[in-house]
Amino acid sequence: MLTPAGFLAAVVLGLSAAHSKVNKHKPWIETSYHGVITENTDVVLLDPPLVALDKDAPIPYAGEICAFNIHGLDAPFEAVVLNGTSGEGQLRARGLVDCELQKEYTFIIQAHDCGSGPRGTEGKKSHKAVVHIQVNDVNEFAPVFREPQYQAAVTEGKIYDSILQVEATDQDCSPQYSQICNYQITATNTPFAIDRNGNIRNTEKLSYDREQQYEIQVTAWDCGQKRALHSVSVRIDVKPVCKPGWQGWSKQVDYEPGTGSKPLFPKMHLETCGEPLSSARTTVELQTSHIGKGCDRETYSEKSLQKLCGASSGSTDLLPTPSTATNWTASLVTDSGRDSDLIFRFDGHQAAKIPSWVVPQNLTDQFTIATWMKHGPSPGLRAEKETLLCNSDKTEMNRHHYSLYVHNCRLVFLLRRDFTQVDTFRPAEYHWKLDQICDKEWHYYVINVEFPAVTLYVDGVTYDPYLVTDDWPIHPSEIDMQLTIGACWQGGEVTKPRFTQYFRGSLSGLTIRPGKIESQKVISCLQACKEALDINSLESLDKSIKFHFNPAQSILVMEGEDLENMNTALRKVSYINSRQFPTAGVRHLRMSTAVQCFGEDTCITIPDIEAVVMVLQPSEPRITITGLKRHSLPASDLRAPGGVALFQELHIISTVTRVDAAAQHTGQRRGTLEEIIHNLDYCDILVIGEELNPAQESLQLGRSILLGKHLDATNSTSGMSIYGVDSMSNYEEVIREVHYSNWQPAQLTERRFRLTCSELNGRYTSNEFNLEVSIIHGSEVGERVSHSAASPQYMQLVHNPSMIHELYPRHNSGVPSTAAVVTVICIAALVVVVVLGVYHIHLTHQQQVKMSEATKEEDGAWDKSGLSITINPMENLQDTQAADEEASEDEEEEDDDDDDEEEEDDDVTSAESDNSEEELDVQLPSMQCKKAHKQ
């Protein structure tokens, strides 16, 4: 039997034996681990996680993990047990790891169980597992350039793939943060670029003359988008090199108006840098599309230009300057170009009706339509018709008799004939497809109609229609037609008459000439540019040089094989502007050259030249009209056939102020007046006050005076207009022949006129010359004769037989022979009157000796009256008679026949006012006989 002590000892021995038998297994872990740790941290992320397993679990101690041991040389890591029962552990760094010092670590790890007790006695170890740890990088370092400064040199005129390479480094350990992913030039607007590898290249050819040195700043980014803290300076020097091209030319050439042809490149030569050339071809282009209607042209009115170019008469300007007579353009929008160039702009909402009296409805089989047009592409996919000119039914129906319109950048002319003109299926619609129609540039269009043929001229070049469609003629009707501009009038088949098919663009100088077509010579003259390229001393040009101009002489092409001959030829290229007063401003020049070398694949390239011609402002002329500003004319002169000349002493001069170079430099405006000669394009004589009464007065101008001149005239009750491009001397000659006639001037005391002249359609205008004509009636003539000598020209104008013979044919071709006979009789009678007058004076003088002093004073007054007859025997005979009667009345104060004499005097005055000169001459003999009988 065991004692209690023995029993306890036996139990302990049993337990020990049991424990020894329980810890039969070693812990188990993975054979290898891969871990990642971010630098500057201590936690390692393992894959798979650090877990040790023991089959002795759940036996205490034997089935529990007590430790993880690391075996490696200086491995800065440690493993700790997080849960002994589950075997979960953690690997961590004993301190901060640095990727830049070591990127990865490899060591051995082993797990230990707790063995037989808390002290781990008799514990077992797992197998050894390999642990591989990678240190993750942190982007803590910025890129740094290897060099503090970079420098390179290039030769001008070349494009380099790489001028130099800059390089930056990064101290980070990982490729992501240590590699440089991008370089950038910090400055903008530089002719350089840089790629991702740091190679710098030029993006354009460098010029030593423009810039000799460039300095740029470059920065870098690593692949983690960390930018370098400091940019690096890169200096690139440009070295001069011989570069092929034109040398010795100026970028601006100043052109003084009136100097003729001026060379553009007088010292220019082609530098080839020793490269032999087999041929060269150079094109010089003068760009003037921004000037006026495509170039510098004369800005006279259409009528004046047509007269100047010798166009057929009968042309009607459908877009004239708005005035009282031509008011249909008043509502249109004008886009007055430079220098009084009248332009009408249509934006799809404006149109004008032309009065029926302006253009005949029947244009016959021959007529011409001409216009300047500037037009661009129409908006929208399916553009509507845009009507320039349209003649359609005014009411009831909607027939288009003729029209000119644009449709989808095609010009179409419609002409529907009447059955009275043609009764068969005939051509009616003509289509042209031209680039000029929608290029937004000015072009001159002329349509010559010789039915059924229709010819189109654009800038003087002929074009045939690409399509002609036929149609039946229009049935005759009594419906009036309406001619419109800018749209077509739809007067019938609609609820309310309205405009339709509006035009969008600009028009100028739209004319129509019924009955005639215009010649190509006139068309070329009307659209001719007054500025162009030219060649000085063309006869001295080498024969090996080939050249040709375009029709407008705005493009010149020269070809040659000898370089020196080409240089000489291009030095002769010049600019000319034949206008006396050209449009000032810039004209652009462009010159391009293509060369060929001798049998080589590559050849030098000649850069283009761009220069400008600066047309200077012309000196503004001052047109001055001078002459007699006041006339006193007897009423009888106004009744004379042909009337009286108003402007016999007229003079027109023009002056400009010339400023010397010294005054220009000092800013002073002193200068000298210089008289110049230029043309005028119209002079207007305007009636001031009440308009002329056509029943009794008019302005007259003989048509013969206009022969041989580029002048024409129109007359109305408000005045006379003389127009056409001609010299000032011709205008003077014509204006001096303008006469004023008044057949019933009894109630007229004065007439006032105003004369103004213009050059270039109102660009330069003269002073207003005002003329006042005072009318002297019968009683006033006697008074003026007694105090001053009468003007001989008036006496000759009224009573000179030769003048009467010259003027009478204007009124009655049958009068001259009768007038000549009557004139002879009148002169004979006049001689008798003079003799009797002298005898009468002699008798009176004898009586005066015996009379009192008072009577002598009265006789003295009578003597003066008598003397007036002697001095001016050809003055109005009625006034002479009145003077004699007054003398007799003084001599015989008690005469009982005084009332009869006054009645007779009144009768004579009435005859003077009511009868013409011819009638006066016929009455002279009887009047003189009556006077002689009385004496």
QUIZI-V180986 format. One record per residue. N is the residue number from 0. SS is DSSP state (2 for helix, 1 for strand, 0 for the rest). OMEGA is omega in whole degrees, -180 to 180 (* if undefined). Layout:
# QUIZI-V180986
[[N;SS;OMEGA] [N;SS;OMEGA]]
This chain:
# QUIZI-V180986
[[0;0;-176] [1;0;173] [2;0;177] [3;2;-180] [4;2;179] [5;2;179] [6;2;179] [7;2;-179] [8;2;179] [9;2;179] [10;2;180] [11;2;-179] [12;2;178] [13;2;179] [14;2;180] [15;2;179] [16;2;179] [17;2;178] [18;2;-179] [19;2;-180] [20;2;-176] [21;2;-176] [22;0;-176] [23;0;-173] [24;0;176] [25;0;175] [26;0;-180] [27;1;174] [28;0;178] [29;0;-178] [30;0;179] [31;1;179] [32;1;174] [33;1;-178] [34;1;180] [35;1;175] [36;1;177] [37;1;-177] [38;0;-178] [39;0;172] [40;0;-177] [41;0;-178] [42;1;179] [43;0;176] [44;1;-177] [45;1;174] [46;1;2] [47;0;180] [48;0;-178] [49;0;179] [50;1;177] [51;0;-180] [52;1;-180] [53;0;-177] [54;0;179] [55;0;179] [56;0;11] [57;0;180] [58;0;179] [59;0;178] [60;0;-177] [61;0;-179] [62;0;-179] [63;0;179] [64;1;-179] [65;1;-176] [66;1;169] [67;1;-180] [68;1;179] [69;1;179] [70;1;179] [71;0;-179] [72;0;173] [73;0;177] [74;0;-175] [75;0;-178] [76;1;174] [77;1;180] [78;1;-179] [79;1;178] [80;1;178] [81;1;-180] [82;1;-178] [83;0;-178] [84;0;179] [85;0;-179] [86;0;-177] [87;1;180] [88;1;-180] [89;1;178] [90;1;179] [91;1;-178] [92;1;178] [93;0;177] [94;0;-180] [95;0;179] [96;0;-178] [97;0;-179] [98;0;-179] [99;0;176] [100;0;179] [101;0;-174] [102;0;-178] [103;1;-179] [104;1;175] [105;1;180] [106;1;-178] [107;1;176] [108;1;-177] [109;1;-179] [110;1;178] [111;1;172] [112;1;-174] [113;0;176] [114;0;-174] [115;0;-179] [116;0;-177] [117;0;-179] [118;0;178] [119;0;178] [120;0;-179] [121;0;176] [122;0;-178] [123;0;-178] [124;1;176] [125;0;174] [126;0;-178] [127;0;178] [128;1;180] [129;1;178] [130;1;178] [131;1;-177] [132;1;176] [133;1;-180] [134;1;178] [135;1;-176] [136;0;172] [137;0;-176] [138;0;-176] [139;0;-178] [140;0;176] [141;0;178] [142;0;178] [143;1;180] [144;1;-178] [145;0;-177] [146;0;177] [147;0;180] [148;1;179] [149;1;-178] [150;1;178] [151;1;179] [152;1;179] [153;1;177] [154;1;-177] [155;0;175] [156;0;-179] [157;0;173] [158;0;-177] [159;0;172] [160;0;177] [161;0;177] [162;0;175] [163;1;180] [164;1;173] [165;0;-177] [166;0;176] [167;1;179] [168;1;-179] [169;0;-175] [170;0;177] [171;0;-172] [172;0;-174] [173;0;177] [174;2;-178] [175;2;-175] [176;2;-178] [177;2;180] [178;0;178] [179;1;-176] [180;1;-175] [181;1;172] [182;1;-179] [183;1;173] [184;1;-173] [185;0;-178] [186;0;176] [187;0;178] [188;0;174] [189;0;-179] [190;0;-178] [191;1;176] [192;1;-179] [193;1;180] [194;0;-175] [195;0;179] [196;0;178] [197;0;179] [198;1;-180] [199;1;178] [200;1;177] [201;1;-178] [202;0;177] [203;0;180] [204;0;-178] [205;0;-178] [206;0;178] [207;0;180] [208;0;-178] [209;0;-178] [210;0;-178] [211;0;-179] [212;1;176] [213;1;174] [214;1;-177] [215;1;178] [216;1;-178] [217;1;174] [218;1;-177] [219;1;174] [220;1;170] [221;1;-175] [222;0;173] [223;0;178] [224;0;173] [225;0;-174] [226;1;177] [227;0;-179] [228;0;-177] [229;0;175] [230;0;179] [231;1;-179] [232;1;178] [233;1;180] [234;1;-179] [235;1;179] [236;1;179] [237;1;-180] [238;1;178] [239;0;179] [240;0;175] [241;0;-179] [242;0;179] [243;0;177] [244;1;179] [245;1;-179] [246;1;178] [247;0;179] [248;0;-178] [249;0;180] [250;0;179] [251;1;177] [252;1;179] [253;1;-179] [254;1;178] [255;0;-179] [256;0;178] [257;0;-178] [258;0;177] [259;0;-175] [260;0;-179] [261;1;179] [262;1;-179] [263;0;-176] [264;0;-172] [265;0;-177] [266;0;-173] [267;0;173] [268;1;-178] [269;1;177] [270;1;-179] [271;0;180] [272;0;176] [273;0;-179] [274;0;180] [275;0;-179] [276;1;177] [277;1;179] [278;1;178] [279;1;179] [280;1;-176] [281;1;178] [282;1;177] [283;1;-178] [284;1;175] [285;1;-175] [286;1;-175] [287;0;-175] [288;0;-178] [289;0;-179] [290;0;174] [291;0;178] [292;0;175] [293;0;176] [294;0;-179] [295;0;178] [296;0;176] [297;0;-177] [298;0;175] [299;0;176] [300;0;-178] [301;2;180] [302;2;-179] [303;2;180] [304;2;180] [305;2;176] [306;2;-180] [307;2;-177] [308;0;178] [309;0;-180] [310;0;178] [311;0;179] [312;0;177] [313;0;179] [314;1;180] [315;1;178] [316;1;-178] [317;0;177] [318;0;-179] [319;0;174] [320;0;-179] [321;0;178] [322;0;179] [323;0;-179] [324;0;-178] [325;0;-173] [326;2;-177] [327;2;177] [328;2;-176] [329;0;-177] [330;0;-178] [331;0;-180] [332;1;179] [333;1;176] [334;0;-172] [335;0;178] [336;0;-178] [337;2;173] [338;2;173] [339;2;177] [340;0;-172] [341;0;-178] [342;0;178] [343;1;-177] [344;1;-180] [345;1;-179] [346;1;178] [347;0;-180] [348;0;-178] [349;0;174] [350;0;-177] [351;1;174] [352;1;180] [353;1;-180] [354;0;-175] [355;0;-177] [356;0;-175] [357;0;-177] [358;0;177] [359;0;-178] [360;0;179] [361;0;-178] [362;0;-177] [363;0;-176] [364;0;-180] [365;1;173] [366;1;-177] [367;1;172] [368;1;-178] [369;1;179] [370;1;165] [371;1;-179] [372;1;172] [373;1;-171] [374;1;178] [375;1;179] [376;0;-180] [377;0;178] [378;0;178] [379;0;-179] [380;0;180] [381;0;-175] [382;0;176] [383;0;176] [384;0;178] [385;1;-170] [386;1;172] [387;1;-175] [388;1;-176] [389;1;174] [390;1;-173] [391;1;178] [392;1;-178] [393;0;-179] [394;0;170] [395;1;-176] [396;0;-178] [397;0;-180] [398;0;176] [399;1;-179] [400;1;169] [401;1;179] [402;1;176] [403;1;-176] [404;1;178] [405;1;180] [406;1;-180] [407;0;178] [408;0;173] [409;1;177] [410;1;-177] [411;1;175] [412;1;-179] [413;1;179] [414;1;178] [415;0;-180] [416;0;175] [417;1;176] [418;0;178] [419;0;-180] [420;0;-178] [421;0;-177] [422;0;179] [423;0;177] [424;0;-172] [425;1;177] [426;1;-176] [427;1;-175] [428;1;-175] [429;1;-174] [430;1;173] [431;1;176] [432;1;-175] [433;0;177] [434;2;-176] [435;2;-172] [436;2;-176] [437;2;-178] [438;1;178] [439;1;176] [440;1;178] [441;1;174] [442;1;-179] [443;1;-176] [444;1;176] [445;1;177] [446;1;176] [447;1;-178] [448;1;168] [449;1;-168] [450;0;8] [451;0;-179] [452;1;177] [453;1;-178] [454;1;178] [455;1;172] [456;1;174] [457;1;-177] [458;0;176] [459;0;-180] [460;1;-177] [461;1;177] [462;1;175] [463;0;178] [464;0;178] [465;0;-180] [466;1;175] [467;1;179] [468;1;-179] [469;1;177] [470;1;177] [471;0;176] [472;0;-179] [473;1;177] [474;0;180] [475;0;179] [476;0;178] [477;0;-178] [478;0;176] [479;0;180] [480;1;180] [481;1;176] [482;1;-176] [483;1;177] [484;1;176] [485;0;178] [486;0;178] [487;1;-179] [488;1;177] [489;1;-174] [490;0;-179] [491;1;178] [492;0;175] [493;0;180] [494;0;-179] [495;0;178] [496;0;-176] [497;1;172] [498;1;176] [499;1;179] [500;0;-178] [501;0;179] [502;0;176] [503;1;-180] [504;1;-179] [505;1;179] [506;1;176] [507;1;174] [508;1;179] [509;1;-177] [510;1;175] [511;1;-178] [512;1;179] [513;1;171] [514;0;-177] [515;0;172] [516;0;-175] [517;0;179] [518;0;-180] [519;2;178] [520;2;179] [521;2;179] [522;2;179] [523;2;179] [524;2;-176] [525;2;-178] [526;0;-174] [527;0;173] [528;0;179] [529;0;175] [530;1;-175] [531;1;169] [532;1;-176] [533;1;176] [534;1;178] [535;0;177] [536;0;-177] [537;2;-178] [538;2;-180] [539;2;180] [540;0;-179] [541;0;-176] [542;0;180] [543;0;-179] [544;0;175] [545;1;180] [546;1;172] [547;1;178] [548;1;166] [549;0;-175] [550;0;-179] [551;0;-176] [552;0;174] [553;0;178] [554;1;178] [555;1;178] [556;1;178] [557;1;178] [558;1;178] [559;1;180] [560;0;180] [561;0;-175] [562;2;-178] [563;2;177] [564;2;177] [565;2;178] [566;2;-180] [567;2;-178] [568;2;-178] [569;2;174] [570;2;180] [571;0;-180] [572;1;-174] [573;1;176] [574;1;179] [575;1;175] [576;1;-173] [577;0;177] [578;0;177] [579;0;178] [580;0;-176] [581;0;175] [582;0;-178] [583;0;176] [584;1;-173] [585;1;167] [586;1;-178] [587;1;176] [588;1;176] [589;1;180] [590;1;179] [591;1;-175] [592;1;173] [593;1;-177] [594;1;175] [595;1;178] [596;1;-176] [597;0;171] [598;0;180] [599;0;180] [600;0;180] [601;0;-180] [602;0;-178] [603;0;178] [604;0;-180] [605;0;180] [606;0;178] [607;0;177] [608;1;173] [609;1;-179] [610;1;179] [611;1;169] [612;1;180] [613;1;177] [614;1;-176] [615;0;-180] [616;0;179] [617;0;176] [618;0;-174] [619;0;-179] [620;0;175] [621;1;-177] [622;1;-175] [623;1;177] [624;1;179] [625;1;179] [626;0;177] [627;0;-176] [628;0;-179] [629;1;176] [630;1;170] [631;1;-172] [632;1;173] [633;1;-180] [634;2;-179] [635;2;178] [636;2;-179] [637;2;180] [638;2;-178] [639;0;177] [640;0;-178] [641;0;178] [642;0;-178] [643;1;177] [644;1;-176] [645;0;-169] [646;0;-177] [647;0;-178] [648;0;-174] [649;0;173] [650;1;177] [651;1;177] [652;1;178] [653;1;-179] [654;1;173] [655;1;178] [656;1;178] [657;1;179] [658;0;-179] [659;0;-175] [660;2;-178] [661;2;179] [662;2;179] [663;2;-178] [664;2;-178] [665;2;179] [666;0;180] [667;0;-177] [668;0;180] [669;0;-180] [670;0;-179] [671;1;177] [672;1;-179] [673;1;179] [674;1;180] [675;1;179] [676;0;174] [677;0;-178] [678;1;167] [679;1;178] [680;1;169] [681;1;171] [682;1;-178] [683;1;173] [684;1;-175] [685;1;176] [686;1;179] [687;1;-177] [688;0;-179] [689;0;177] [690;0;-180] [691;0;175] [692;0;-173] [693;0;179] [694;0;-176] [695;0;-179] [696;1;180] [697;1;167] [698;1;-174] [699;1;176] [700;0;179] [701;0;-179] [702;2;-177] [703;2;-179] [704;2;-179] [705;2;-178] [706;0;180] [707;0;180] [708;0;178] [709;0;-173] [710;0;173] [711;1;-176] [712;1;172] [713;1;-174] [714;1;178] [715;1;-180] [716;0;179] [717;0;178] [718;1;-178] [719;1;177] [720;1;176] [721;1;-173] [722;1;-178] [723;1;-179] [724;1;-179] [725;1;-174] [726;1;177] [727;2;-180] [728;2;177] [729;2;176] [730;2;177] [731;2;-177] [732;2;-178] [733;2;-177] [734;2;178] [735;0;-180] [736;0;176] [737;0;-178] [738;1;176] [739;1;179] [740;1;175] [741;1;-175] [742;0;-180] [743;0;-174] [744;2;-173] [745;2;-176] [746;2;-175] [747;0;178] [748;0;179] [749;1;173] [750;1;180] [751;1;-179] [752;1;176] [753;1;-178] [754;1;173] [755;1;179] [756;1;-174] [757;1;170] [758;1;177] [759;0;171] [760;0;177] [761;0;177] [762;0;175] [763;1;-179] [764;1;-178] [765;0;170] [766;0;176] [767;0;-179] [768;1;-177] [769;1;-180] [770;1;178] [771;1;180] [772;1;177] [773;1;-177] [774;1;-180] [775;1;179] [776;0;-169] [777;2;-177] [778;2;-179] [779;2;180] [780;2;179] [781;2;-180] [782;2;-176] [783;2;180] [784;2;-178] [785;2;-178] [786;2;-179] [787;0;-180] [788;0;179] [789;0;180] [790;0;-177] [791;2;-175] [792;2;179] [793;2;179] [794;2;-180] [795;2;-178] [796;2;-176] [797;2;-166] [798;2;179] [799;0;-177] [800;2;-178] [801;2;178] [802;2;178] [803;2;180] [804;2;-179] [805;2;-173] [806;2;-174] [807;2;-179] [808;0;-179] [809;0;-174] [810;0;-176] [811;0;-176] [812;0;-180] [813;0;-173] [814;0;-167] [815;2;-176] [816;2;178] [817;2;-179] [818;2;-180] [819;2;179] [820;2;-179] [821;2;-179] [822;2;179] [823;2;179] [824;2;-179] [825;2;-180] [826;2;179] [827;2;179] [828;2;-180] [829;2;177] [830;2;179] [831;2;-179] [832;2;180] [833;2;-180] [834;2;179] [835;2;180] [836;2;179] [837;2;179] [838;2;179] [839;2;178] [840;2;179] [841;2;179] [842;2;-179] [843;2;180] [844;2;179] [845;2;180] [846;2;-177] [847;2;-179] [848;2;-175] [849;2;-175] [850;0;180] [851;0;-177] [852;2;179] [853;2;179] [854;2;179] [855;2;180] [856;2;178] [857;2;178] [858;2;177] [859;2;177] [860;2;178] [861;2;179] [862;2;179] [863;2;180] [864;2;178] [865;2;179] [866;2;-180] [867;2;178] [868;2;-177] [869;2;-178] [870;2;-174] [871;0;-175] [872;0;-177] [873;0;177] [874;0;-177] [875;0;-172] [876;2;178] [877;2;178] [878;2;178] [879;2;179] [880;2;180] [881;2;179] [882;2;180] [883;2;179] [884;2;179] [885;2;178] [886;2;179] [887;2;180] [888;2;177] [889;2;-176] [890;2;-177] [891;0;-174] [892;0;-176] [893;0;-175] [894;0;-179] [895;0;-176] [896;0;-175] [897;2;-178] [898;2;179] [899;2;-180] [900;2;-180] [901;2;179] [902;2;178] [903;2;179] [904;2;179] [905;2;179] [906;2;-179] [907;2;180] [908;2;178] [909;2;178] [910;2;-180] [911;2;-175] [912;2;-169] [913;2;-174] [914;0;177] [915;0;-178] [916;2;-180] [917;2;179] [918;2;179] [919;2;179] [920;2;180] [921;2;-177] [922;2;-174] [923;2;-178] [924;2;-179] [925;2;179] [926;2;-178] [927;2;178] [928;2;179] [929;2;179] [930;2;-179] [931;2;-180] [932;2;180] [933;2;-179] [934;0;*]]
